Amino acid sequence: MKYRWLGVISILILVEAGFFYLRHSEIIQLSRSVDALTSDPAFEHTVRAVLERDQVSRRMLERIADVAGRRQDHELQLTALDRIVQRAPDDREAQLRRADTLRTMGRLHEAELVYKTLAGDSTGVQP
């Protein structure tokens, strides 16, 4: 009887683990090392699937931004940074990373506006 329950519990654990993997496979794939993700040809597809979700953790958005920056995929990097800034508009570091990405992309006017806002906030004077 005891072994039957252990068998049932083991099967339930395996089913739950399989369901979890199917539901979160993209996030699990993005949990690999940065070097592995940088060279992964499916990175963009995986990231787009993750970014379609309403709820993505800040940690995952940071990872996406970091790896996209290494891959020089600035559109994906900006998308991840935009999501971070939407959640935490007072995060100066995220704002600065966003401005740097905009500058790298050649969107100088937008970057300048962010830099001026950040400079104004640090001095207490609004632009």
C-alpha positions as CSV (number, residue, x, y, z in Angstrom):
1,M,0.0,0.0,0.0
2,K,2.8,2.4,0.9
3,Y,4.6,1.8,-2.4
4,R,1.4,2.4,-4.3
5,W,1.0,5.8,-2.7
6,L,4.7,6.6,-3.5
7,G,4.1,5.6,-7.1
8,V,1.0,7.8,-7.4
9,I,2.8,10.8,-5.8
10,S,5.8,10.2,-8.1
11,I,3.5,10.3,-11.2
12,L,1.7,13.4,-10.0
13,I,5.1,15.1,-9.4
14,L,6.2,14.2,-13.0
15,V,3.0,15.4,-14.5
16,E,3.3,18.7,-12.6
17,A,6.9,19.2,-13.6
18,G,6.0,18.5,-17.3
19,F,3.1,20.9,-17.2
20,F,5.4,23.6,-15.6
21,Y,8.0,23.1,-18.3
22,L,5.5,23.3,-21.1
23,R,4.0,26.5,-19.6
24,H,7.3,28.2,-18.8
25,S,9.7,26.7,-21.3
26,E,10.7,30.1,-22.7
27,I,11.6,31.5,-19.3
28,I,13.5,28.3,-18.5
29,Q,15.4,28.7,-21.7
30,L,16.3,32.3,-20.8
31,S,17.7,31.0,-17.5
32,R,20.7,29.5,-19.2
33,S,24.1,31.2,-19.1
34,V,24.6,34.6,-20.7
35,D,27.2,33.1,-23.1
36,A,24.8,30.4,-24.2
37,L,22.0,32.9,-24.8
38,T,24.3,35.3,-26.7
39,S,25.1,32.6,-29.3
40,D,21.6,31.1,-29.3
41,P,19.9,31.6,-32.8
42,A,16.5,31.2,-31.2
43,F,17.0,34.0,-28.6
44,E,14.9,36.6,-30.4
45,H,12.0,34.2,-30.9
46,T,12.2,33.1,-27.3
47,V,12.3,36.7,-26.0
48,R,9.4,37.8,-28.1
49,A,7.3,34.9,-26.6
50,V,8.3,36.0,-23.1
51,L,7.6,39.7,-23.8
52,E,4.1,38.8,-24.9
53,R,3.2,37.8,-21.4
54,D,1.6,40.4,-19.1
55,Q,3.7,39.5,-16.2
56,V,7.5,39.1,-16.5
57,S,9.8,39.5,-13.6
58,R,12.2,42.4,-13.3
59,R,15.0,39.9,-13.1
60,M,14.0,38.3,-16.4
61,L,13.6,41.7,-18.1
62,E,17.1,42.7,-16.9
63,R,18.5,39.4,-18.3
64,I,16.8,40.1,-21.7
65,A,18.2,43.6,-21.8
66,D,21.7,42.4,-20.9
67,V,21.8,39.6,-23.4
68,A,20.2,41.7,-26.2
69,G,22.8,44.4,-25.5
70,R,25.6,41.9,-25.9
71,R,24.0,40.7,-29.1
72,Q,23.6,44.3,-30.2
73,D,19.9,43.8,-30.7
74,H,19.0,47.2,-29.5
75,E,15.3,47.0,-30.3
76,L,14.9,44.1,-28.0
77,Q,17.1,45.7,-25.4
78,L,14.9,48.9,-25.6
79,T,11.7,46.9,-25.3
80,A,12.9,45.2,-22.1
81,L,14.2,48.5,-20.7
82,D,10.9,50.2,-21.5
83,R,9.0,47.5,-19.5
84,I,11.4,48.0,-16.6
85,V,10.9,51.8,-16.7
86,Q,7.1,51.5,-16.9
87,R,7.1,49.5,-13.7
88,A,9.7,51.6,-11.9
89,P,9.6,55.1,-13.3
90,D,11.8,56.4,-10.5
91,D,14.6,54.0,-11.2
92,R,17.4,56.3,-12.4
93,E,19.7,53.5,-13.4
94,A,17.0,52.0,-15.7
95,Q,16.3,55.4,-17.1
96,L,20.0,55.9,-17.8
97,R,20.4,52.5,-19.5
98,R,17.3,53.3,-21.6
99,A,18.8,56.7,-22.6
100,D,22.1,55.0,-23.5
101,T,20.3,52.5,-25.6
102,L,18.4,55.2,-27.4
103,R,21.7,57.1,-28.1
104,T,23.3,53.9,-29.4
105,M,20.3,53.5,-31.7
106,G,20.8,57.0,-33.1
107,R,17.6,58.3,-31.5
108,L,19.4,61.2,-30.1
109,H,16.5,63.5,-29.4
110,E,14.7,61.0,-27.3
111,A,17.9,60.2,-25.4
112,E,18.6,63.9,-24.8
113,L,15.1,64.3,-23.3
114,V,15.8,61.5,-20.9
115,Y,19.2,62.8,-20.0
116,K,17.8,66.3,-19.4
117,T,15.1,64.9,-17.2
118,L,17.6,62.9,-15.2
119,A,19.9,65.9,-14.8
120,G,16.9,68.1,-13.8
121,D,15.9,65.5,-11.2
122,S,19.3,65.3,-9.7
123,T,19.6,69.1,-9.2
124,G,16.0,69.6,-8.0
125,V,15.2,71.8,-11.0
126,Q,12.6,70.6,-13.5
127,P,13.5,71.0,-17.2
